[in-house]
């Protein structure tokens, strides 16, 4: 009898593809299936945040994403009686090699990730739908309906739902999806626009709401996003309706033409009650859906996958204890809730018809915008939040500070900064990375022989000398997802040894 798979990944959007890439990097036995016959070809999600670019660099795909996208973007806010221009991410990003929001259509992002998997002999099973899950004692029985009409039963130790807002995995695992729908209907189109300055995101703020144009390049030059006017009939989206809205919101004489794709949709703000239930996990839109404000959705899903993938891989291979999987929800659920709050506030400010909020949007914003642009401190903090560089897991059980934590520099649970430049590249790739700062003479090889024995295939040691994010002699153990699991000052290794014994026990024999 065939042994169960380690993992069945349900859904092959950006989240599922990223999870598959990480499982493949560790040699995990998995399959990835999606009920759609092909990847998306519409633009959909447009922005890739700096933290996501950092995290994907370990797979070697980030350079290709940057080459296909547009990193040189600025924002033009069209306010009543004036236009305010500001760069996207000009401060607060000194510790990343990707200090920009990359504009690239989701279709291209999925294509790059799919090509990465195909080159590594991973088959993405398109047209394959999950129809039933049943948890057994040590595995899950998964019934799949295949493209040719046949059905197949697959056994897997774990099932991860990356299958979107209407997740079958979430429903069959009995996990609630709590929240609400916004009352507004939105209109979306990829098209050409005459009269818009290229190379910028354009926002028009009015009492009725907001109109946005994002530069695409492909399959059309622009993406338009607008709210269906109150009282407008809920009919098929046509170019005449989009032009009417544009004429009302943007008194610039813009002309819309040659639409490639037009649709309408409703937005929700919902989060899963849990990210895990026994052998079932949720990631991406299956765990959280919200407005597109701040370009958070796809990025949060990709980082869900990057947090979960290495944990599943190590547990399935017997290299880590099963309790490591409990840290997935502990670490990612607070991030998901924070994104839900942030996007809800931004959405409300941009669309509310409340007279006080409308006043702030149309009267106060034009006056305060120049002051906000000069306030470098608050603006830098906002950029770090939106860029997702500020995410940390300091309260996680898998983040431990030694008895003498460093006075300066990153702490346990923090992301590895790219300071000095190239530090992230030196510690990229699968496995854990032990960073040692201070004179190399403090860290002779013989000190680590017993510490690494039985786990040396998963830990790479880097002696940084003075090229370190800390001014003192510090030992920092970077997890496979680029966050510090353990940080301590000094050369005593007892705390590090205890951390490894808990989360990465040595393999003997």
DRENTILUM-237337 format. One record per residue (C-alpha): residue in one letter; x negated, y, z. Coordinates in pm, whole numbers, padded with zeros to 5 digits, always signed. Layout:
AXYZ...
REM end
This chain:
X+00000+00000+00000X-00131+00345-00092X-00233+00554+00208X-00031+00873+00263X-00158+01197+00120X-00312+01435+00366X-00103+01731+00245X+00181+01796+00003X+00186+02160-00105X+00531+02267-00224X+00518+02578-00442X+00249+02693-00686X+00268+03069-00658X-00031+03267-00528X+00011+03124-00176X+00031+02760-00283X-00250+02796-00536X-00477+02951-00272X-00396+02674-00025X-00473+02415-00292X-00807+02583-00368X-00911+02562-00006X-00799+02201+00036X-00991+02112-00279X-01305+02280-00145X-01301+02038+00150X-01215+01725-00047X-00871+01691+00112X-00627+01441-00045X-00335+01657-00158X-00085+01724-00433X+00071+02054-00536X+00416+02062-00695X+00644+02339-00818X+00995+02315-00958X+00926+02583-01220X+00807+02460-01558X+00537+02725-01584X+00361+02991-01379X+00514+03339-01376X+00457+03560-01678X+00620+03873-01536X+00405+04123-01350X+00581+04089-01009X+00331+04161-00727X+00077+04418-00847X-00170+04503-00571X-00452+04290-00427X-00579+04432-00100X-00949+04454-00002X-00917+04181+00262X-00765+03941+00011X-01046+04008-00236X-01298+03936+00040X-01127+03613+00137X-01099+03484-00220X-01465+03559-00292X-01563+03229-00131X-01393+03046-00420X-01581+03251-00679X-01265+03403-00830X-01283+03761-00703X-01519+03888-00971X-01281+03759-01238X-00983+03923-01068X-01166+04256-01050X-01273+04225-01413X-00911+04180-01522X-00764+04446-01292X-00787+04820-01235X-00966+04930-00915X-00986+05302-00999X-00643+05416-00891X-00508+05730-00729X-00167+05839-00608X+00028+06137-00743X+00317+06234-00516X+00571+06443-00706X+00736+06649-00434X+00987+06929-00482X+00794+07226-00625X+00451+07062-00609X+00241+06756-00687X-00001+06621-00429X-00280+06395-00550X-00478+06162-00326X-00709+05866-00378X-00604+05522-00268X-00846+05405+00003X-01119+05671+00009X-01216+05642+00377X-01218+05376+00648X-01349+05103+00416X-01724+05132+00453X-01758+04770+00569X-01612+04595+00264X-01757+04528-00081X-01410+04596-00226X-01308+04946-00105X-01006+04972-00333X-00658+04844-00402X-00689+04631-00715X-00399+04666-00956X-00343+04337-01133X-00018+04165-01228X+00079+03852-01038X+00084+03669-01370X-00291+03731-01407X-00362+03646-01044X-00185+03312-01082X-00366+03247-01409X-00709+03297-01249X-00624+03072-00953X-00472+02807-01181X-00781+02804-01401X-00997+02766-01090X-00801+02456-00987X-00792+02307-01336X-01170+02338-01361X-01187+02127-01045X-00958+01854-01176X-00653+01960-00975X-00321+01895-01152X-00045+02146-01076X+00270+01936-01106X+00513+02169-01282X+00881+02085-01316X+00863+01876-00999X+01121+01960-00734X+01127+01856-00370X+01475+01722-00293X+01442+01554+00046X+01209+01533+00346X+01219+01277+00624X+00971+01277+00910X+00847+00931+01012X+00620+00837+01302X+00291+00929+01135X+00388+01074+00799X+00661+01251+00605X+00858+01077+00332X+00902+01328+00046X+01146+01266-00237X+01046+01442-00560X+01254+01492-00875X+01021+01500-01174X+01050+01684-01503X+01132+01366-01698X+01429+01295-01470X+01257+01025-01267X+01234+01038-00889X+00932+00955-00679X+00877+00908-00307X+00552+01050-00175X+00416+01002+00175X+00211+01282+00331X+00077+01357+00678X+00170+01724+00643X+00395+01926+00414X+00341+02298+00356X+00627+02507+00220X+00489+02775-00010X+00819+02763-00196X+00950+03114-00150X+01244+03287+00008X+01481+02996-00061X+01234+02742+00075X+01350+02380+00066X+01081+02286+00317X+01204+02550+00562X+01567+02443+00524X+01497+02071+00564X+01263+02131+00856X+01550+02314+01029X+01356+02638+01076X+01568+02952+01099X+01513+03252+00873X+01619+03556+01072X+01678+03909+00952X+01900+04107+00719X+01951+04229+00366X+01917+04595+00272X+02233+04743+00123X+02060+04898-00177X+02013+04735-00515X+01685+04798-00692X+01595+04815-01057X+01267+04688-01196X+01121+04718-01543X+00794+04676-01729X+00796+04929-02012X+00631+05222-02186X+00666+05578-02053X+00579+05889-02252X+00468+06186-02046X+00303+06012-01748X-00060+06078-01667X-00243+05744-01697X-00456+05590-01425X-00234+05687-01131X+00058+05563-00926X+00340+05817-00954X+00604+05861-00684X+00900+06099-00705X+01053+06183-00367X+01405+06322-00374X+01706+06342-00150X+01855+06044-00331X+01554+05820-00280X+01229+05736-00452X+01125+05655-00807X+00790+05487-00864X+00575+05414-01167X+00278+05176-01135X+00015+05141-01409X+00013+04786-01542X-00169+04760-01872X-00012+04422-01948X+00251+04310-02048X+00342+04682-02064X+00169+05002-01962X+00400+05082-01670X+00606+04916-01400X+00913+05117-01294X+01086+05070-00959X+01399+05264-00866X+01712+05234-00655X+02046+05188-00830X+02235+05513-00766X+02521+05492-00514X+02848+05434-00695X+02680+05317-01016X+02848+05004-01157X+02671+04678-01083X+02620+04596-01450X+02339+04459-01661X+02022+04665-01642X+01980+04864-01963X+01727+05120-02080X+01996+05390-02087X+02056+05345-01713X+01684+05360-01636X+01645+05674-01846X+01939+05839-01669X+01782+05769-01328X+01446+05897-01447X+01600+06219-01579X+01763+06277-01239X+01461+06194-01022X+01174+06317-01239X+01231+06654-01408X+00921+06605-01623X+01086+06508-01949X+00963+06149-01925X+01077+05919-02204X+01119+05546-02142X+01089+05298-02428X+01000+04945-02536X+01099+04751-02221X+00938+04408-02188X+01136+04300-01884X+01422+04455-01685X+01604+04319-01383X+01778+04415-01060X+01741+04265-00714X+01824+04301-00348X+01563+04328-00078X+01560+04142+00253X+01368+04172+00576X+01349+03821+00720X+01102+03611+00912X+01088+03243+00996X+01167+03156+01357X+00855+02937+01354X+00569+02883+01111X+00540+02519+01213X+00774+02238+01311X+00588+01911+01366X+00432+01809+01033X+00597+02098+00845X+00431+02436+00787X+00548+02755+00616X+00337+03015+00436X+00402+03319+00220X+00758+03414+00128X+00886+03095+00289X+00778+03250+00621X+00840+03622+00563X+01008+03840+00301X+01029+04218+00304X+01021+04527+00089X+00723+04578-00146X+00614+04889+00046X+00239+04891+00093X+00173+04590-00133X+00171+04350+00161X+00374+04047+00051X+00151+03845-00180X-00157+03942+00020X-00006+03825+00349X+00092+03496+00187X-00255+03435+00045X-00406+03502+00386X-00155+03265+00548X-00290+02998+00316X-00652+03083+00390X-00585+03060+00764X-00408+02726+00738X-00604+02548+00466X-00933+02488+00645X-00753+02384+00962X-00552+02120+00777X-00866+02003+00596X-01071+01959+00912X-00793+01793+01108X-00709+01554+00823X-01075+01452+00791X-01102+01390+01165X-01353+01670+01210X-01130+01888+01431X-00868+01814+01697X-00499+01828+01603X-00447+02121+01843X-00634+02341+01594X-00316+02337+01384X-00126+02502+01669X-00339+02813+01623X-00189+02876+01277X+00138+03010+01413X-00036+03176+01707X-00253+03375+01468X-00033+03437+01166X+00315+03488+01313X+00216+03819+01481X+00072+03936+01149X+00397+03847+00975X+00605+04032+01234X+00381+04337+01203X+00423+04340+00825X+00801+04315+00863X+00802+04618+01095X+00565+04823+00881X+00743+04763+00552X+01084+04823+00710X+00979+05165+00840X+00821+05265+00510X+01126+05144+00320X+01366+05334+00546X+01173+05659+00508X+01173+05625+00131X+01536+05525+00076X+01753+05631+00369X+02047+05864+00305X+02048+05972+00668X+02048+06354+00655X+01760+06388+00900X+01539+06141+00712X+01634+06303+00381X+01532+06638+00525X+01197+06495+00632X+01145+06339+00290X+01230+06647+00086X+01135+06939+00311X+00883+06829+00574X+00678+06592+00356X+00578+06863+00105X+00455+07085+00390X+00278+06813+00587X+00116+06627+00297X-00184+06869+00263X-00247+06848+00639X-00226+06469+00631X-00483+06457+00354X-00729+06654+00569X-00676+06434+00877X-00948+06182+00802X-00917+05985+01127X-00546+05898+01102X-00571+05849+00727X-00860+05606+00772X-00661+05407+01028X-00365+05388+00791X-00590+05266+00512X-00738+04993+00731X-00389+04877+00820X-00262+04873+00462X-00583+04714+00331X-00539+04438+00595X-00902+04480+00706X-00778+04557+01056X-00622+04213+01112X-00781+04023+01398X-00718+03711+01607X-00867+03822+01937X-00588+03661+02140X-00612+03325+01969X-00725+03016+02163X-00971+02964+01876X-01140+03299+01950X-01377+03289+02247X-01610+03553+02385X-01921+03431+02561X-02002+03524+02919X-02194+03825+02789X-02004+03973+02493X-02195+04234+02291X-02134+04597+02379X-02106+04699+02012X-02017+04531+01687X-01753+04270+01600X-01588+04065+01872X-01450+03713+01881X-01141+03707+01660X-01258+03996+01441X-01318+03973+01069X-01679+03949+00955X-01767+04298+00822X-01990+04342+00520X-02243+04541+00720X-02517+04525+00628X-02421+04498+00261X-02425+04142+00134X-02357+03982+00473X-02027+03838+00356X-02188+03691+00045X-02456+03523+00256X-02194+03351+00468X-01935+03269+00203X-01821+02923+00102X-01672+02629+00293X-01775+02553+00647X-01877+02753+00952X-02160+03003+00959X-02374+03074+01265X-02516+03426+01252X-02814+03500+01477X-02930+03858+01528X-03250+03981+01683X-03609+03868+01614X-03617+03529+01436X-03868+03409+01696X-03580+03395+01947X-03412+03125+01739X-03660+02840+01662X-03521+02539+01479X-03575+02301+01769X-03327+02493+01983X-03045+02392+01749X-03130+02030+01680X-02895+01881+01939X-02631+02151+01888X-02600+02080+01517X-02641+01704+01530X-02323+01539+01403X-02187+01864+01259X-02478+02002+01058X-02290+01937+00731X-02029+02193+00835X-02247+02463+00996X-02494+02686+00815X-02741+02887+01025X-02840+03241+00923X-03116+03431+01105X-03039+03795+01035X-03322+03964+01219X-03253+04336+01228X-03006+04311+00936X-02715+04245+01164X-02379+04395+01263X-02502+04392+01626X-02790+04594+01777X-02878+04316+02027X-02969+03949+02019X-02628+03799+01946X-02493+03464+01832X-02177+03482+01624X-02000+03178+01482X-01790+03264+01175X-01495+03038+01098X-01428+02918+00743X-01171+03197+00694X-01422+03474+00768X-01326+03552+01129X-01548+03513+01434X-01455+03216+01649X-01729+03274+01905X-01948+03574+01988X-02197+03609+02274X-02498+03822+02359X-02827+03658+02452X-02993+03332+02359X-02824+03085+02592X-02631+02831+02390X-02413+02669+02655X-02104+02872+02565X-02148+02804+02195X-02192+02435+02266X-01867+02429+02466X-01682+02608+02187X-01803+02359+01929X-01718+02061+02148X-01361+02189+02167X-01300+02287+01805X-01564+02101+01600X-01668+01786+01789X-01987+01617+01673X-01954+01309+01453X-02174+01019+01565X-02259+00692+01405
REM end
